Amino acid sequence: MMLALYYYPGNASLLPHMMLREIGAAFELRLVNRDQNAQKSAEYLKLNPNGRIPVLVDGDLVLFETAAIALHLADKFPQAGLAPEIGTKERAEFYKWMVHLTNTPQAEYRAWFYPHEHATDEAAVPSVKRAAEARLNRMFDVISEQLGDGTWLLGDRFSAADLFLLMLIRWGRGMPRPPRSIPNLNALAERVAARPAVQAAFEVEGIKTPLF
Ligand SMILES: N[C@@H](CCC(=O)N[C@@H](CS)C(=O)NCC(=O)O)C(=O)O
């Protein structure tokens, strides 16, 4: 059985990449060369018709959508402990965070990074970006309130949701008010980034710490 992750450094592929390193599974990384718009090539569109990164190939399974890939990896390798046991309260909280992170801040980042996709008039682009930034700020405030003084999103239990949050915190490093300026989010990011598996993924993707 062969696992292959189509990735680009720092993109949404970082979440499954960190998970694969946490799991310790054998896998192959396949670079999607965004400099050449390879995510829109005919070959890549066969894997993901949306032309977006990442894609996971697991034998004859070809999977797009970051959160789906993350949930699949957590289920396939339960011994890695990246998700609580099915049917428990913790598992329900885990689903809440995975779904929230993918359909709220991750989706909002799309408007912040690609504001032109959200406007038909070039003059409106800066305003679209500012509005996305304001919404992201509110979203991170809510996540910070929910995290409180917990060690991880699920309290004292580490999960793939913390890896997801680290990736999203990192994406905001160029924002006027980066998520890391919120003390408990910064502390969580530091804890997650210190994990050997995360360090290994960062090294391969050329992501520098502590200024990530
Ligand atoms: N909902 C998708 C979004 C993926 C996404 O937007 N990926 C970005 C990189 S982080 C991408 O492929 N951007 C290049 C493009 O849209 O052409 C997922 O989670 O997989």
PDBQT file of the ligand as one rigid body, heavy atoms in Angstrom, charges set to zero:
ROOT
HETATM    1  N1  LIG A 301     -10.879  23.269   0.571  1.00  0.00    +0.000 N 
HETATM    2  C1  LIG A 301      -9.631  22.934  -0.041  1.00  0.00    +0.000 C 
HETATM    3  C2  LIG A 301      -8.830  24.230  -0.255  1.00  0.00    +0.000 C 
HETATM    4  C3  LIG A 301      -7.444  23.959  -0.756  1.00  0.00    +0.000 C 
HETATM    5  C4  LIG A 301      -6.739  25.236  -1.184  1.00  0.00    +0.000 C 
HETATM    6  O1  LIG A 301      -7.315  26.336  -1.280  1.00  0.00    +0.000 OA
HETATM    7  N2  LIG A 301      -5.434  25.057  -1.490  1.00  0.00    +0.000 N 
HETATM    8  C5  LIG A 301      -4.640  26.178  -1.944  1.00  0.00    +0.000 C 
HETATM    9  C6  LIG A 301      -3.255  26.159  -1.261  1.00  0.00    +0.000 C 
HETATM   10  S1  LIG A 301      -3.376  26.335   0.491  1.00  0.00    +0.000 SA
HETATM   11  C7  LIG A 301      -4.386  26.064  -3.430  1.00  0.00    +0.000 C 
HETATM   12  O2  LIG A 301      -4.384  24.994  -3.984  1.00  0.00    +0.000 OA
HETATM   13  N3  LIG A 301      -4.157  27.218  -4.061  1.00  0.00    +0.000 N 
HETATM   14  C8  LIG A 301      -3.801  27.289  -5.441  1.00  0.00    +0.000 C 
HETATM   15  C9  LIG A 301      -4.957  27.602  -6.346  1.00  0.00    +0.000 C 
HETATM   16  O3  LIG A 301      -6.086  27.801  -5.875  1.00  0.00    +0.000 OA
HETATM   17  O4  LIG A 301      -4.704  27.664  -7.550  1.00  0.00    +0.000 OA
HETATM   18  C10 LIG A 301      -8.855  21.970   0.856  1.00  0.00    +0.000 C 
HETATM   19  O5  LIG A 301      -8.921  22.125   2.074  1.00  0.00    +0.000 OA
HETATM   20  O6  LIG A 301      -8.217  21.054   0.325  1.00  0.00    +0.000 OA
ENDROOT
TORSDOF 0
